Amino acid sequence: MRDYVMQVIDATAENISSMLQDIRALRHTEIDYINGFLLRRARAHGIAVPENTRLFEMVKRKESEYERIGTGLPRPW
């Protein structure tokens, strides 16, 4: 198993996550669907998830920075 994990790490070391690609292209990310779901479930069960909350807030803050730049064109979302 360890060898397999190391192979995957080596094979994907240069990959760029879709969320980072979205941020770089000034697009909305899938953070609401991925991390937002987790935050809602944790809240419903009274579980604190500070790292996930912080990550969610950081990505949303980044998205809001380029929303302010804007082009004046209607947004597709």
Steps between C-alpha positions, in 0.01 A plus 500: 500500500778741589664445160170569325449821697851613412434426130185713508685781676776492239256479208288793619764726654467758221118502496316822577169460680185620326436741786839665455438514125168676571663751734774577247239547225287724728212251494275385780620180660309194613573586866128537578433146385806333646583677823165672546329161522742390770448822695121462488516138617745584778279788617192273498682257730664761722851415384764773479711490184719810531749406227225438246324821605822695455563344158144578388532863615837543328371372165182709524709808583716436193192460280358827630824680407461424133124550509569863586725532195207408276449571134148634518383190315232277649638203686405148385440381857 
